[in-house]
Amino acid sequence: MLSLILTGLLKLSLMLTELLKLSLIDTELVKLSLILTELLKLSLIDTELLKLSLIDTELLKLSLILTELLKLSLMLTELLKLSLILTELLKLSLILTELLKLSPIITASLRLSLLLTQ
């Protein structure tokens, strides 16, 4: 009978050993699960970084567009300067036209002046 009890205890001891092994395996699985969770967190962070990179790319595109708009603005400023110069030239042209209209009168006056001085 003692032999049966010892055999039963040995069986229980073996079962307990197997349970402890399973418990160790379970602990390792929990550790691996925690590592996987951290990897998933890192993956989420990486995804957010990629989103930020895309936003940065769009901002760079907008910056390039803004640079082009500034160039166009500078060109427009130069065109406005040229327009002002052209306006001044047109004013001078009008003055010249008026002087040309007065030219026959001035010529006639000079002729009279010459005749009177002779």
C-alpha positions in Angstrom: 0.0 0.0 0.0 2.9 2.4 0.8 4.2 1.6 -2.7 0.9 2.7 -4.2 0.9 5.9 -2.2 4.5 6.6 -3.3 3.6 5.9 -6.9 0.7 8.3 -6.6 2.9 10.9 -5.0 5.5 10.4 -7.8 2.7 10.9 -10.4 1.5 14.0 -8.6 5.1 15.3 -8.4 5.5 14.7 -12.2 2.2 16.5 -12.8 3.3 19.4 -10.6 6.6 19.5 -12.6 4.7 19.6 -15.9 2.4 22.3 -14.5 5.5 24.3 -13.4 7.0 23.9 -16.9 3.6 25.0 -18.4 3.7 28.0 -16.0 7.2 28.9 -17.2 6.0 28.6 -20.8 3.0 30.8 -20.0 5.3 33.4 -18.3 7.5 33.4 -21.5 4.3 33.9 -23.6 3.3 36.8 -21.4 6.8 38.3 -21.9 6.5 37.8 -25.7 3.0 39.4 -25.6 4.5 42.4 -23.8 7.2 42.7 -26.4 4.6 42.4 -29.1 2.6 45.2 -27.5 5.7 47.4 -27.4 6.4 46.6 -31.1 2.8 47.6 -31.9 3.3 50.9 -30.0 6.5 51.5 -32.0 4.6 50.7 -35.2 2.0 53.3 -34.3 4.7 55.9 -33.6 6.3 55.0 -36.9 2.9 55.5 -38.6 2.5 58.9 -37.0 6.0 59.9 -38.0 5.2 58.9 -41.6 2.0 61.1 -41.4 4.2 64.0 -40.1 6.6 63.4 -43.0 3.8 63.6 -45.4 2.6 66.9 -43.8 6.1 68.2 -44.0 6.3 67.3 -47.7 3.0 69.2 -48.3 4.4 72.1 -46.4 7.5 72.1 -48.6 5.3 72.0 -51.7 3.4 75.0 -50.3 6.7 76.7 -49.6 7.8 76.2 -53.2 4.5 77.6 -54.4 4.9 80.6 -52.1 8.4 81.2 -53.5 7.0 81.2 -57.0 4.3 83.6 -56.0 6.9 85.9 -54.5 8.9 85.8 -57.7 5.7 86.7 -59.6 5.1 89.5 -57.1 8.6 90.8 -57.8 8.0 90.7 -61.5 4.7 92.5 -61.0 6.5 95.2 -59.0 9.0 95.6 -61.9 6.1 95.8 -64.3 4.5 98.5 -62.2 7.7 100.4 -62.2 7.9 100.2 -65.9 4.3 101.3 -66.1 5.1 104.4 -64.1 8.1 105.1 -66.4 5.8 104.7 -69.4 3.3 107.1 -67.8 6.0 109.7 -67.4 7.1 109.1 -71.0 3.5 109.6 -72.2 3.3 112.8 -70.2 6.6 114.0 -71.8 5.2 113.0 -75.2 2.1 115.1 -74.5 4.3 118.1 -73.6 6.3 117.5 -76.7 3.1 117.4 -78.8 2.0 120.8 -77.2 5.5 122.2 -78.0 5.2 121.0 -81.5 1.8 122.7 -81.8 3.5 125.9 -80.5 6.4 125.6 -82.9 4.7 127.4 -85.9 3.7 130.2 -83.6 7.3 130.4 -82.2 8.7 130.3 -85.7 6.3 133.1 -86.9 7.3 135.1 -83.8 11.0 134.7 -84.5 10.4 135.8 -88.1 8.6 138.9 -87.0 11.3 139.6 -84.5 13.9 139.3 -87.2 11.9 141.5 -89.5 11.5 144.1 -86.8 15.2 144.1 -86.0 16.3 144.6 -89.6 
